[in-house]
Each structure stands twice: as C-alpha cells, then as structure tokens.
Amino acid sequence: MTQADIDLVRRDIREIELRLETKISDIKYDLVKWIAGMLLAQAGLVAALVKLL
C-alpha cells in the first residue's frame, strides 16, 4: 500500500465516523422523545389510578 492508499482509507473511515455520529445523535433525540412520552403516559396512569382509589 502506498501513502495515497492509506490516506484514502483514512478519509473513508472519517466519513463513516461522521455518518455514525449523525445517526447516533438522531437515535438519542428519538429516545428522549419516547422517554418523555412514556413519562407523561405513566403520570396520567398513576393520576387515573389515584382518582379511582
């Protein structure tokens, strides 16, 4: 392998890292949305149960 080949592989790896960072960021955002929604649903369920008892 020449130095040019090594540089090309490094560039490809960096591009893959950037795409993965973007995907991980998107997944974190979606996870926070789901957790917030479940928290509200759980609070509503607990409020309904307390009202029934």
LOLUM-764994 format. One record per residue (C-alpha): y, z, x; residue in three letters; residue number from 1. Coordinates in steps of 0.25 Angstrom, whole numbers, plus 2048, in hexadecimal, padded with zeros to 3 digits. Layout:
<torlos>
(torlo (Y; Z; X); 'Ala'; NUM)
...
</torlos>
This chain:
<torlos>
(torlo (800; 800; 800); 'Met'; 1)
(torlo (80E; 7FD; 805); 'Thr'; 2)
(torlo (81A; 805; 803); 'Gln'; 3)
(torlo (81F; 7FC; 7F8); 'Ala'; 4)
(torlo (812; 7FE; 7F0); 'Asp'; 5)
(torlo (813; 80D; 7F2); 'Ile'; 6)
(torlo (822; 80D; 7ED); 'Asp'; 7)
(torlo (81D; 804; 7E1); 'Leu'; 8)
(torlo (813; 80F; 7DD); 'Val'; 9)
(torlo (81D; 81A; 7DF); 'Arg'; 10)
(torlo (826; 813; 7D5); 'Arg'; 11)
(torlo (81B; 810; 7CB); 'Asp'; 12)
(torlo (818; 81F; 7CC); 'Ile'; 13)
(torlo (826; 823; 7CA); 'Arg'; 14)
(torlo (827; 81A; 7BD); 'Glu'; 15)
(torlo (81B; 820; 7B8); 'Ile'; 16)
(torlo (820; 82E; 7BA); 'Glu'; 17)
(torlo (82D; 82B; 7B3); 'Leu'; 18)
(torlo (826; 826; 7A7); 'Arg'; 19)
(torlo (81D; 832; 7A7); 'Leu'; 20)
(torlo (829; 83B; 7A7); 'Glu'; 21)
(torlo (82F; 834; 79B); 'Thr'; 22)
(torlo (822; 835; 793); 'Lys'; 23)
(torlo (821; 844; 797); 'Ile'; 24)
(torlo (82F; 846; 792); 'Ser'; 25)
(torlo (82D; 83F; 785); 'Asp'; 26)
(torlo (820; 847; 783); 'Ile'; 27)
(torlo (827; 854; 786); 'Lys'; 28)
(torlo (832; 850; 77B); 'Tyr'; 29)
(torlo (827; 84D; 771); 'Asp'; 30)
(torlo (820; 85A; 774); 'Leu'; 31)
(torlo (82D; 862; 772); 'Val'; 32)
(torlo (82F; 85B; 764); 'Lys'; 33)
(torlo (821; 85F; 760); 'Trp'; 34)
(torlo (822; 86D; 764); 'Ile'; 35)
(torlo (830; 86F; 75D); 'Ala'; 36)
(torlo (82A; 869; 750); 'Gly'; 37)
(torlo (81D; 872; 751); 'Met'; 38)
(torlo (826; 87E; 753); 'Leu'; 39)
(torlo (82E; 87B; 747); 'Leu'; 40)
(torlo (822; 878; 73F); 'Ala'; 41)
(torlo (81C; 885; 743); 'Gln'; 42)
(torlo (828; 88D; 740); 'Ala'; 43)
(torlo (828; 886; 732); 'Gly'; 44)
(torlo (81A; 88A; 730); 'Leu'; 45)
(torlo (81C; 898; 734); 'Val'; 46)
(torlo (828; 899; 72B); 'Ala'; 47)
(torlo (820; 894; 71F); 'Ala'; 48)
(torlo (814; 89E; 722); 'Leu'; 49)
(torlo (81E; 8A9; 723); 'Val'; 50)
(torlo (824; 8A5; 716); 'Lys'; 51)
(torlo (816; 8A5; 70F); 'Leu'; 52)
(torlo (813; 8B3; 714); 'Leu'; 53)
</torlos>
